[in-house]
Amino acid sequence: MKHLLRCTVALGVLSLAIGTAQAQVNTVGEDERSHLAGGLFDAESASWNMVLEHSVPPIDAFFDERALFAPAQFMEAMRAAREAEERGEEATLPAFTPLALANTDFAFQGDHVIMGNYHGFLIYNVAGDAPELVTAVVCPGGQGDVSVYGDLLFLSVEHNRARLDCGSEAAEGEVNPDRFRGIRIFDISDITAPRQIAAVQTCRGSHTHTLLPDPNDENILYVYNSGTQPVRSGDELEFCSDGQPGENPETSLYSIDIIRVPLDAPETAELIDSPRIFADRETGEIAGLWQGGQLGIASQRTSQTNHCHDITVYPELGIAGGACSGNGILLDITDPANPSRISELFDPDMAYWHSATFNNEGDVVVFTDEWGGGTAARCRAEDPANWGANLIATIEGNVLRGQTFYKLPSTQGSSENCVAHNGSLVPVPGRDIMVQSWYQGGISVMDFTDPRNPFEIAYFDRGPVDPDNLVVAGYWSSYWYNGRIYASEIARGLDVLRLEAGEHLSEAELAAAEAVIEAEVNPQTQTRIVWEDSAVVAQAYLDQLARGEAVEARLLERAGTEVSRWADGRVNRGNLRRLSRDLASAAAETEGRDGARLTALSELLGRVAG
C-alpha cells in the first residue's frame, strides 16, 4: 500500500498508451454487492460461482479493535494532538499507527500458508479440514511482504519504528543505530520456531520484494527489493543520499535494490547493487521516465517514476514486469544481477502503477493501479471505470502495448476502500484467468484470455466494516494455491474460498485447475504452469472449443467420444492417432486462441496415443 507522491508536471519522451479523454466514461453499475450490510465480523456477504469455506479470525496478539484504521478520524486525532501541543497541553496520540496490525501478503510452501502482517507474520497448516495456526512471529516493522525459499523466509520492513532485534519498542529519533529498514531473513527449518539470521539494510526500506534464483548457480538467490519510503539519513546508513538527480547524481532515488543470498551461508546476504533501471537509454540520465503530474485536463495526477512498487519475475522467460509508480516497465533478467529495461508504458489514467501479473505464455501482463493508495473509496458510482483499475497490456516483440482497462464491475459505497490490488492466475488450461483482491470491493475472478475484452466470472464480497465511516479493511491479497483461493483480510483474518463451476467455467476446466499442485509458490515469482496429460485436461479444451463456432461440430463430437472413452479407461490408441492428426489439420486453418487450443489438444492426444 502506498500513498501517492507529490509530483511535478513534466512530460518525458514516452510512448503514450491508450488513455484518452473519451475513456473517462463510467460504465460500472450496481449489483448485489453494492449495498451489503456492514459489520466487523458479522457483515452481510454475496457470492457468485465462489464459496467461502473457512474464515479464520485474527489471534489476540495480532488484533486490537483500536488498531482499525479510519483515515478521517486518525487525521483529526493527529490535528487535535498538534494543537494541544502548541497550546502547551499534553497531547493524546492515537493508540496505534495506521495499519499497525493489518494482514498483508502471502507465500506458500507445501501444507503451509504464510501470511504477512505489519506486526510480523503467521504460518498456518492447511492440510486438514480447516487451517490451523502453527506459528505467529511478532516482529513489527510495517508492510510484512513475505516470500519463502526452502528453509528461508524473507520479510519486508519499511517503518522507522522497526528494530534490528524485532523488538516491539519503537526505534525513536531521526538517527538510531538499532533501527532496521530492509529485508529480514529467517531460518524456518523448524517451522514452529523461526529464527532471524540476517537483516539487510536498505535506504528506502522494503515495501515489496521478489525472489529470483540464479539460472546458472543453484547456490545463489537474488532478491529484488522495492523501497518506496523517504530516503534514510546518511548519518544512519552511510551509503544513503537524498535529492533529485539534478542536484545529487548519487541520490538513492531512481533505483531498485539487488540483494545476493548465498544459500549455503544465507547469514552473509548483502546488498550488491542499486541499478538505474529508469535511465534514459540515449543520454543515461537516471530520471529517464515519467516525472509525475497531470497530463491534460481530463486525466488524474500521476506519480513520479523514481521507484518500483512491485516487480514480478518470470525466470523461465527471462523477463520481469515492473509496476513502477509512474510507469509499467519490462525488464530483461537473463543476467539476474544486471537487469535492464527493454520497454516502458505510460498511461495518463494510471495514478500509481502497483503490481504486475503475466499470463502463462508471458505475452500479456496485467498491471494494477492503486489510485488513492488503498485507503480510499475508489469504486463509487461517480468514479471513472478506468481509474483504479487493471491495465491489460500485450508484449509484442518485447514492446509493451496497452490494450484495455478492467475494473471491478460493481459500484461500492463511500465507506469501502476499494481499488485494484494483488492477485494471481487460476491454472485453467487454454485460458487466462486471474483471481484478484479489491480491498473492501471483495474478490473478483477475471477472464482476460482476450486482452481487449476481459470479463468477470466469479466473485465474493462482504459489506463494509463500518457503513457510516471508512475503516480500512478488505482483501489485500487473493491467490490461487493448490485448488483453493487464500485471501488475507486486512482486519478480519484469513479466508479460504473455493471456485464453483458455472456458465463461465466448466467442471472439467475447474478440475484441471485443481489438479495443478505446486510445492512452493511466491506469487511475484511466476513459473510456467504445466498440466499433466489427462482426460480432464482434454475435456477442458473441448469445453472451450464448444463455446465458439470455429471448429466443425462433427470433429468436436468425435473428439468428445474418444476423450470419454479415455476417461472410462477404454483408450483406443489408433483412433486417438487419427483424431490427433485431424485436430492438427483443423488447427492449421483456425486463427486465434481456438487454433492454439486445437494444437494443444492434438499434441496431448498424440502423446497418449504414443
C-alpha positions, 0 to 999 in steps of 0.5 A: 500500500502506498500513498501517492507522491507529490509530483511535478508536471513534466512530460518525458519522451514516452510512448503514450498508451491508450488513455484518452479523454473519451475513456473517462466514461463510467460504465460500472453499475450496481449489483448485489454487492453494492449495498451489503450490510456492514459489520466487523465480523458479522457483515452481510456477504454475496457470492457468485460461482465462489464459496467461502469455506473457512474464515479464520479470525485474527489471534489476540496478539495480532488484533486490537479493535483500536488498531482499525484504521479510519483515515478521517478520524486518525487525521483529526486525532493527529490535528487535535494532538498538534494543537494541544501541543502548541497550546502547551497541553499534553497531547493524546496520540492515537493508540496505534499507527495506521495499519499497525496490525493489518494482514498483508501478503502471502507465500506458500510452501507445501501444507503451509500458508504464510501470511504477512502482517505489519506486526510480523507474520503467521504460518498456518497448516492447511492440510486438514479440514480447516487451517490451523495456526502453527506459528505467529512471529511478532516482529513489527516493522510495517508492510510484512511482504513475505516470500519463502525459499526452502528453509528461508523466509524473507520479510519486508520492513519499511517503518522507522519504528522497526528494530534490528532485534524485532523488538516491539519498542519503537526505534525513536529519533531521526538517527538510531543505530538499532533501527532496521529498514530492509529485508529480514531473513529467517531460518524456518527449518523448524517451522514452529520456531523461526529464527532471524539470521540476517537483516539487510539494510536498505535506504528506502526500506522494503515495501515489496520484494521478489525472489529470483534464483540464479539460472546458472548457480543453484547456490545463489538467490537474488532478491529484488527489493522495492523501497518506496519510503523517504530516503534514510539519513546518511548519518544512519546508513552511510551509503544513503543520499537524498535529492533529485538527480539534478542536484545529487547524481548519487541520490538513492532515488531512481533505483531498485535494490539487488540483494545476493543470498548465498544459500549455503551461508544465507547469514552473509546476504548483502546488498550488491547493487542499486541499478538505474533501471529508469535511465534514459537509454540515449543520454543515461540520465537516471530520471529517464521516465515519467516525472509525475503530474497531470497530463491534460485536463481530463486525466488524474495526477500521476506519480513520479517514476523514481521507484518500483512498487512491485516487480514480478519475475518470470525466470523461465522467460527471462523477463520481469514486469515492473509496476513502477509508480509512474510507469509499467516497465519490462525488464530483461533478467537473463543476467539476474544481477544486471537487469535492464529495461527493454520497454516502458508504458505510460498511461495518463489514467494510471495514478500509481502503477502497483503490481504486475501479473503475466499470463502463462505464455508471458505475452500479456501482463496485467498491471494494477493501479492503486489510485488513492493508495488503498485507503480510499473509496475508489469504486463509487458510482461517480468514479471513472471505470478506468481509474483504479483499475487493471491495465491489460497490456500485450508484449509484442516483440518485447514492446509493451502495448496497452490494450484495455482497462478492467475494473471491478464491475460493481459500484461500492459505497463511500465507506469501502476502500476499494481499488485494484490490488494483488492477485494471481492466475487460476491454472485453467488450461487454454485460458487466462484467468486471474483471481484478484483482491479489491480491498473492501470491493471483495474478490473478483475472478477475471477472464482476460484470455482476450486482452481487449475484452476481459470479463468477470466470472466469479466473485465474493464480497462482504459489506463494509466494516463500518457503513457510516465511516471508512475503516480500512479493511478488505482483501489485500491479497487473493491467490490461487494455491493448490485448488483453493483461493487464500485471501488475507483480510486486512482486519478480519483474518484469513479466508479460504474460498473455493471456485464453483463451476458455472456458465463461465467455467466448466467442471472439467476446466475447474478440475484441471485447475485443481489438479495443478499442485505446486510445492512452493509458490511466491506469487511475484515469482511466476513459473510456467504452469504445466498440466499433466496429460489427462482426460480432464485436461482434454475435456477442458479444451473441448469445453472451450472449443464448444463455446465458439463456432470455429471448429466443425461440430462433427470433429468436436463430437468425435473428439468428445467420444474418444476423450470419454472413452479415455476417461472410462479407461477404454483408450483406443490408441489408433483412433486417438492417432487419427483424431490427433492428426485431424485436430492438427489439420483443423488447427492449421486453418483456425486463427486465434486462441481456438487454433492454439487450443486445437494444437494443444489438444492434438499434441496431448492426444498424440502423446497418449496415443504414443 
